[in-house]
Amino acid sequence: MNTDQIHGHWREMKGWALENWGRVTQDPWTRIAGRRERLLGQLEASLAESRRIAESGFPSPVAARMPDRRRPATR
């Protein structure tokens, strides 16, 4: 789990709390704001997971430029 996923889950929990506070206070605008925050958090966590999967399929630019140390140097 990376920091983007953690931030997304945190935002989702914050939205859940805000949505429930809107239910307690019977404020529809607070409930809507909480639901929006939850959805944005879910989206952020999902995109972070997709990004991690996509990045794991490609070698990093730094690793691609480093010489392979397993082969002996030719003279």
Summary of the structure (lengths in Angstrom):
residues: 75
radius of gyration: 21.5
end to end distance: 45.1
largest distance: 79.2
contacts: 185
relative contact order: 0.16
helix: 76%
strand: 0%
